[in-house]
Amino acid sequence: MLLDSGTDPNEMCFGHTLLTHAIDVEGDSHLQTGYRLHAATTAILLAYGANPRMPAADGETPMQMTDRYEHEPARRLLQRFFDLEGQ
């Protein structure tokens, strides 16, 4: 609803972009619960134009965050965006 109403998908909040926050929440939720990893929020943010290269305030990029959490679904999504940029 917020993205539909015009919220900037690249907004920074508490040192994170919305995309790095999404990857962090998805990865951390998996670690805490053991539930299967998903990338639903990551996919929605990318669909709304989130910049997959924009780092958090500490410099960590979305791709680096996928490495930290071994978040393969988000990694594949980001890689697809990078591949499309190269075409």
N, C-alpha and C positions, 0 to 999 in steps of 0.2 A: 504494500500500500504506500509506504514512504517513497520507494523508488518510482512508483507510478505517479506520485504527486510532485516529482521533480528533485528529490534528494540526490545530491551529487554522489555517484557510486565510488568516487575517489576521495571522499571526505576522510579526514583524519580525526580520530577520537581516542583520547588517552594513549597516544603514541602509536596507534595502529591505524592502517587503512581499513576500510570495511572488509576488503579481501583478505588481508593478513589476519584480521580478527576472525573471519569465518573459518579459515584454514586452522587457526589455533583452536577454536572451539570444537570443530569437527575432530581434529586429532586428539585433543585432550579428552573429549567425551568418550572416544574409543578407548583410550588408555584407562580411564576411570571405570568404565562399565563393561568393557570387553565386547560391546556390541560391534557389529560390522561397520567398517569405515564407509562413509558416504560422502558425496561432494555436492549435495543439493544446494546448499547456500552459496558455495563457490560458483556453481554453474549459473545460478540466478544473477549473482553480481556480475559475472562476465557477460551474461546476456544483456545486462543493462549498461555495459560499457566500462566496467572497472578495468583499470590499467594493470595487466598482469606483471608488469615490470616495476611498478611503483613500490618502493620499500617502506617499511615501517620507520618510525622516527629513529630507531636504533640501527638502521641500515639493513636489517634482514629483509630479503626479498620474499615474495610469495613462494617462489621455487625453493629457496633455501629452507623455508618453513616446512614444505612438503618433505624435504629430506630429513629434517629433524624428527618429524612424526612418522616417517615411512608411510606417508599418505599417498599411496599410488593412484587412487581415483582422481584426486586433485592434481597430481603431477601430470597425468595423462591429459586432463583438460587444459592445463597451462601449456603443455608441450604442443598441443593441437593449435592453440592460438599463436604460438611462436612459429610453428610451421606455416600457418596461413599468412603471417607477415612476410615470410620469405618468398612468397609466390608473386 
